[in-house]
Amino acid sequence: MQPSGASPSRVVVITASIVGTIVLFAFGWFVGFIELFNVPGAVTSTQQLTGLGALGGVVITAAWVTVFWRHRVPVLVLAAGAVLTVLGSEYLLLLIGGFAVATRRPGRLVRWVRWGVPAAVVGFALREAFGPWGGAVVWALADNRESPVLEVVAPFVIATLSLGAYYGALALSRAYRRTDTATHRAEHERARADMLGDELERTRVREQVARELHDSLGQRLTMISFRSDEIETAAAAGDPRVVDFARSLRAETVRAADDLGALVNDLRTPLGHAPSAPAPTMRGIADIVRSHRAAGVRLETMILLEGLDGASDLLHQNVYRLVQEGLSNAVRHAPGCVIRIFLDGTPIDGVRLRIENDLAAAPGALSTHGAGLGATGMRERVDQIGGEIWIGEHEGRFIVDATLPWLTPDAS
């Protein structure tokens, strides 16, 4: 029965690990038993195990049992392999223990293993080739079991192949760890980039909402304030137009509420869906002019626009908002002054917008240091589409002068 909460892939991995360890134990024990013939006194002349050989078999079995703990206690496997190497049985378990320590216990011990294991293997081969040990490989593989050359060469050939496999496994493990580390680092960086991207998107949305609130509702509130002053003045003077001013104030308030509702609905609209209200266009600038004139704002305008159908929505919206914010600033900071608007736009020459008002009658007008949030929003809009803008005071007038490229729907 599959353990609760364990995925099928994890069960397969665990099962494969257990089966692999059992196979490794059986193979190692078999090799170790064959290599008992290397140990002097372990077998008789008739190839029968002596008491020493039987004890060696017990030691080999106990040593190879440690292979089941090679992942958790690799030092134990290394020590057991060292015992078998010193006794002269074989060094396969030593190589397995060295690999387990090198891959699972990084530190000072790894440096000893890096040089100690190869030295022990070479020492073992020298002892087999030139000492009383050895002969088991020749006895098992060769027809000429009395060949002195084979008895010398075979241990070194086997040692070379064993060390080659050992270092190859270590190199493969290091490459896997580097790949795994690089993968985790890449995932971390990707997650961090996603987080930064989300934060940048939230920042962009906040800035967009701030601009829309300031440019749209700010202009409406400015007009409400302007008309409130008109009502107050008319009421104090007994002007019969006070009722008309009150109606105009109420209409402006309704329009402000409509703008706010449209903005809230747009924020709630999922990405990829059309906004609840159409975006403003340069054609709506005439309505802005009319509403300001109806409120008593003194305006002198020259508006020349061509090819509006070929302009992008982004250009339409930004030019509309620039006019809206420029007028709002002028009304707010220079009440009673004449406001002059020059707007010229063609697909060939781009858009040129200039809004100016006299400051002589408005000592509280904007300084050359900018117009606060209004100037910041205008600069951001112009930068967004690659244009240029100058905002400041010059020869007793406050001027907003912007030059914008003509953007088509494909270009934006």
N, C-alpha and C positions, 0 to 999 in steps of 0.2 A: 504493500500500500504506500502510496506517495505521501511523504510527510506533509502536514498541513502548512501551507504558505510557501512550499518549495516549488519553484518553477520546473517544468520538464527539462529545460536545458541544464539547470543546476544539478538535477538528479543524474543526468547523463554524464556530466563532468565528474561528479563524485564517484559514480560507478566505474568510469574509465580509470580514475586514479587508483581505486582499490584493486581493480584487476591488473593494472600495470605494475603496481607494487608487488603483487603476488607473483607475477611472471618474473619480475626482476629478482625477487628473493630466490625463486626456484632456480633460475639460471645462475645466479651468483653462488648459491650453495653447491650446485653441480660442478661449476668451475673450481670452487674451493676444494671440493672433495677430490677431483682429479689432480689438483696441484699438491695434494698431500704426498704424492710420489716425489715431489721436490725436496721434502724434508728428510734429512738423513735419520734413519732409525724408525721412520714411520711405517715402513713396510719391510717384509722379509724378502729374502732372495726369491721366494716363490710367489711374490706379489700379494702376500697376505698382510693385513693390518696388524701391527704390534699394539701393545698397550699404549705406547706413545702416539701411535696413529689414531687409536680410538679416542684418546684424550683430545688430539688435534681435531677430530671430527666434531666433538662436542663444542670445542672453542669456535670452530668455523660456523657451526649452526647458531650458536649464541651471538656471534659477531654479526651474522647476516640478518638476524632478527631485528637489529637496530635500524635496518633500512626502512622499516615501517614508520619511523619517527624522523626521517631525514628532513622533513619540512619544518617540524617543530623544534627538534633538538639536533641540528646538523653537526654540532661539535661531538656528540655521542657517536655518530656514524664515522666521523673522522678519526676519533680515538680507536674505535673498533677496527677500522681499516689499517691504522698504524700497527695495531697488535698483530694482525695477520701478515703484514709486510715484514715486521721484525721476525716473526716465527718462520718466515720463508714459504708461506703457503701461496699467496697471490696479492696483488695490489689493486685489483678491480674495485674493492670496497673503499680503498683509500682514495681513489680517483672520484668515486661517487661522493664521499664525504667532503673532499676538497671542493668539488663543484657546489655542493649544498652550502658550505660555509662561505665561499666566495660570492655566491649570489644572494644569500639571505642574512649574512652577518657582516656587513661592511664595517671596517675599522682596522685596528692594528693587527688583529689575527689574520686578516686577509693577506697582508704582506708576508707573513710567515708561511702561509699556505701557498702563496704564489711561487715561492722559491723552494719550500720544503717538500711539497709533493713531487715535483719533477726530480729533485735530488734523490728522494727515496726510491723513485722508479728506476733511475739510472743506477743507483746502488744495488737495487734488487737484480737488475740485468747483469751487472758486473759479477755479483755473487753467483748467479746461475751459470754464467759463462766460464768463470775461472775458479769456482769453489766446488765444494762437495755437493752443493744444492744443484737443482736443475735436472734435466732429463725427461721430465714428464711430457713436455711438448713434443720433443723428438720421439719419445716412446709412443705418443698418441697419433702423431701425424706422419712419421717417416717410416719408410720400409727398411732403410739402413739405420738401425738403431745404435750403431757403433760409430757413426760418423762424427769425428771430433770437430770438423768444420761447421757442421750443422748445429752442434751443441753450442758453439760460440756465437754463430751468426743469428740463430733463431731468437734468443732472448732480446737482442738489440733491435731486430726487426719488429718484434711484438711490442717492445717498449716504445719505439718510434711511432708505430701506428696508434698505440694507446694514448701517448701524449698528444699526437695530432688530433685525435678525436676529442681529447680533454680540452685543449685550447680552442678547438673549433666550437665546442659547445659553449665555452665561456664567452667567446666572441659573439656567438649568436645570441646568447642571453643578454650581453651588454647592448647589442644592437636592438633587441626587443625592448629593453628598458628605456633606451634613448628614444625609440619610436613611441613608446607608451607615454614617456614624459613629455615629448613634443606634442603628442595628441592631447594630453591633458592641458598643456599650456595653451595650445591652440583653442581648445574648448573654453578655457578660462578667458582668453583674450576675446573670443567671439562673444561670450556672455557679457564681458565688460563692454565690448563695442555695442552690443544690443542695448545694454543699460544706458550707455552714453547717448546712443541714438534716440532711445525713448525720452531721455531727459532733454536732449536738444529739441525733439519734436514738441514736448510739453512746453519748453521755453518759447519755441516759435509760436505755438498756439496762444500762449499767454500774451506774448507781444502783439499778436494779431488782434486778440480780443481787446487789449488795452487801446490799440489804435482805433479800432472800430467804435468802441465806447466813447473815446475822446472825440473822434471826428464827427460821428453821427449824433450821439446824444449831447455832446458838448455844444454843438451848433444849435440844437433845439433848445437846450437850457439857456443858452445865451439869448436867443430870441424871446424866450419866455421872460427872462429877466428884463430885457429891453421893453417888452410890451407891458410888463408890470409897472415899470417906471412911467410909461405913457399913461396908464390908467391912474396912477397916483397923481401925476401932474394934471391930467384932465379933470379928475374929481376935485382937486383943490381949486381949480379955476372955474369950475362949473361948466366945463366944456361938454356940450351934448354928445360929442363923439365917444364918451366914456363907454356907452353900451357897445358900440362897434369894436372898441379896443378890447373889451371883455370877451366878446365873441371870438375875436382874433386870438386872444390868449388861450381860450379854451380849445380852439382848433389846433394851435401849436402844441398844446399839452397832449391832445389826442395823437398827433403825429409822433411826438416823442415816445408815447406809450407803444404805438405801433412799431416804431423802430426798435425799441427794446424787446418787444415780443418776437419780432423777426430775427433779431440777433440770438436770442435764447433758443429759438427753434433751430436755427442753423447750427448752433453748438451741439444740439441733440441729434442732428441728422447724421446717420452713419456715413463713413467714408465711401465714396463711390456713388452716392445718391445725390440727386439734384437738391439744392437748397430750397427752403420753403418759400423764400421771397427772391425775386429777380435781383441780380446785382446792379448797383447804380451804373449809369453810363453817362458819357459826355452830353447826351441829349437832355439829361435831367438838369444840366447846369442852368438852363433857362428858367426852370421852376425855382431854383434857389434864388436867382436874381429877382424874379417876380415876387416871391414871398418876402424878401428883404425890403424891396421897394414898397410893398403893401404895408410893411411895418414902419415905414417912415425913414428907412436908411437911405442916405444920399449916395447913389451909385452912378458912376460913369463907366460904361462897358463898351468894349469892342471885341466881339467874338466871331472868329472866322474859322470854321471847321469844314474839312472836306474828307471824303472817303471813310466816313465813320464805320461803314459796314465791314471794312477790311481791317479794322483795329481789333486787337485782342481784348478779352474781358479784363485782363490785368491792367492794361493801359487805360481802358475806360474807367475802371474803378479808382485807380490812383489819381487820375486827373480830376475826377469828380470830388474825391476826398480832399485833394489839395485846394481846390477852389472853396470847398465848404469850410475847411479849417482856416484858410487865409481870411475869408470873410468873417468868420467867428472871432478870430483874434482882433481884427480891425474894429469890429463892433464893440468888443469887450474892452479894449484898451484905448480906443480913440473914438468915443461916442460923439456924435454930432459932426464929425469930419467927413469930407467927401472921400469915398473909396473908389479908386480907379482899378478896373480889371481889363487887362489885355490878354486875350487867348487866341493863339493862332496854331492850327494843326493841320498838316497834310502828310500823306504817306511819303512824300519825297523829303520834306524838310524836317519832319518830326513835329514836336509840340513845344511851343514857347508860351509860358505863363508868367505874367507879371501882375502882382497885386500891390498897390501902394496906397498910403493914406498920410495926410499931413499930421504932424505932431504938435503944431503950435497951439492948437486948442485943447490938447490933451496932455498935460504935464505928466500924467501917470502912465504914458505909453511905454511900449516895450523898449528895452535898451538894446545895444549892439551885442549883448551877451546871449541873445536868443530869446525865445518865447516859451521857455520851459518845456512842458510835455508836448505842446502844440508844435513847436519848432522841431523837437526830437522826432515826433511822429512823421512830420513832413520829410525830414532828411532820410528817415528809414524808408519811406515809400519811394523816394527818388532813387536811393541807392539800390533798392530792390530790382529796379528795371534798368540800371546802368546809366542814369541821368546825372545832371549836375544842378545844384541849387545854392543860392546865396540868400541869406536872411539877415537883415540888420537895418541900421539907421544910416541915412545918407542925406545931407543937406536939408535937415528938418522934415524928412519923410521916412516912414518905415516901409521897407520894400521886401517883398518875397519874389525872387526871380528864379525860375526853374526852366531848364531845358531838358526835354525827354526824347529818347529815340522812339520812332514809330514801330510798335510791336504788332506783328500779325499773329493770328491764332497759332500758326505753326511755330513761329519764333519764340513764343512765350511758353 
